[in-house]
Amino acid sequence: MEAIRSISSPEKVFDTNGSKPALILCDDLDFYVCKYNRIPGTEAKKLFNEYLAGSFAKLWRLAIPEFKLVLVDPLHIDGHKYLQPAFFRTPCFGSKYNNRLSEIDEFYGERMASMKKQFGHRHEFLKIALFDIWLANEDRNFNNYNLLIDIENHNRFVPIDHDAIFNTGNLDKGLVLLSDNETLISTDITRQLFLEQHSTGSAS
């Protein structure tokens, strides 16, 4: 896995419910959304999960963002309001930032229903749900989609955030199969993309 280095302080910290990743410019002159080890001195299991899931996602040909190891210079973090240099003693998991990717919530609801025919990769939505079941990813469901949409590529679904695979890291206890209501299958988006369209087609 290729490693790159930071060349400036973080542009921003994303205010998420979980990892609060940082947007960092690196020496390949691209920005990366970097996840870091928030508990210094411990094994970075969540970062390894991101790498492992990302590697599998590539094999599944899912539209996961390009990712690399990011070595962040402590001097770029020193004095930051929210971040600590100790968080970056372990290399970060960096996903290449793409400003054409939009949060799925921006398409959710009636707007998405009216655009369903424009989703050229609708089947990948169900493929991502199967991928999550296979890896026991507990962090993508009706309450937290963890999906972006590539608006310049037929609104292709882009899965992100995989640190909760293996039942949120409980691999040593054996995997517990996810039920359908713990995945994307039981969401309004599934009904809008597939079931409602099928019903409409049957009625006609």
N, C-alpha and C positions, 0 to 999 in steps of 0.2 A: 504494500500500500504506500503510495507516494506521500512524502511529508513536505510541507511548505511552512514558511515562517511569516509571522505578522510583521508589518512594516509601519504600523501606526496604532494609535489607541482605538478602542472600539467606537464605531460610529453611533451605535445605540444598543440598548439591551431590550429584548422583546419581553413585554409584560405578560408572560404566560402563567398558567396555574402551576406549572411544574418546574422545568429546568431553567427557565429564563435565559435562553441562549443570547450570545453577543454577536453582533455583526462586525466583522473584522476584515480589513484590507490586508491581503497577503502578497508575498513577493512574486507571485505570478500575475499580479495586478488585477486580480478578481477578488470580489467580496465573498466571504463565507459566513454562514450562520453556524457559530461554534458552540457546541455543548462541552461543558467542562466538569471536572470532578469537584462537586461542592462540599465533599467531606475529605479534606486533605489527609493523607496518610492511610487511606483505605483503598481497597481494590476498586478500580474503576469499572465495575461490572456493567453499569448502564451504558457506558461508552462502548464496551465490547459488544453488548447486545445490539447497539446501533450498527456497528461494523458488520456483525454477523448477519443481521436482518437485511442490511443494505446489499451484502454480497449475494444472499439468496434472492432478493428482489431483482437483481440484475439477471440471474439465471432464469427467473420467471418472466423476464422481459417486461417488468413493470417500469413505469416512467419515474423512477426514483431519481432525485437530483444527484449529480456527480458529487462524490465525497472523497475527502482526503484527511490525513492527519495534519493538524495545525499546531505548530510549536509557537506559543505566544511568549514574547519577551516580557518578563516581569516589569520592566521599565514602562511598558505600554499600559500597564494596569495600575501602577503605583499612584495612589491618590484618587482613584476612581470612586465615585459616589456609592456604587452598588457592588462592585467586584473587588476581590482580594487577590494579590499576586499568588497566594498559596493555592488558589483554585486551579492555577495553570501550571503547577509543577508536573502534572501528567499531561501528555499531549491531548489536544482536544479532538473531538469528532466534528469535522467541518463539512457542511453541505453547501455546495456552491449556490450563491444567491442569484435569483432570476426575477427581475422586477415585472416580468410579464405573467408571473404566476399570481393568481388571486385566491383569496379565501373562499371556500365553498359556500360560506354563509351569504356571500354577495350574490349568489345565484339561487339561493334557496327560496322556496315558496312558489308563488304563481309565476314569477319570472322564469324560474327553472322549468316549470311545467310547460310554458309556452315555447321553450327553447329545446325541448327534449330531442327533437329531430336533428338538432345541430350537434348533438353529442356523438361524434363519430367513433368513440371508443367506449360505448355504454357497457359492453361486455366486461371491460376491465374493472368496472365497479364491483361486479360479483367475483371476479378473479381476486381482487384485493381482499374481499370478505373471506374467500377460501384460504388465501395466504395467511390471514390473521388466525383462522382456526387451526391451520397446520402448525403455526409457531406459537399458538396459545397467547396471542397478543391481547391483553385485557384493556388496552387504552385506545381502542377505536370502536365507537358504538354510537347509539342515538344521542348520547350526551356530549360526545367529543369526537368529531369526525376525523380530525387529523388528516385532512385532505386539502390539497390545493388544486386549482384548475388551470391548465395551460390554455389560455384563451387564443393563442396563435397556432394551436395544433389540434383543431377540432374539439376544443374544450376537453382535452385529455385529463384524466384524473391522476394526480401526483400524490402518492402516499408519503407521509412524513411521520417522524417520531415513533421509534420502535424500541425504546428502552424498557418497555413493559412486556416484552415477549417472555415465553416460558412461565406463564402465570405470574408475571411481575417478579421474575428472578427466582422462583421457587423450584428450579429444575431438580435440585437434590431430593425433593419430596415426591417426584414423579409428576408428569403433566396431567392436568385436569382438562377434559374436553370442554370447550366453550359451547354454550347453547346458542341457538339462533338469535335470541333476544339480547345476547351480549356482543353481537357483531353488527356490521352494516346491513345485514339481511333484514333486520327488524327496524327499519327507519322509514321515514316519510319519503326520503329520496328514492329508495328502492321502489316504492309504490308508484311514484311519479314517473320514473324511468321505464318501468316494466309493466306492473300490474294494471295501472290505469290505461296505458296505451293498449294493452292486450284486450281489456274489457271494451274499449272504444272500437277496436278492430272487429271484435266478435259481434258487437251490436250492429255494425254496418254490414 
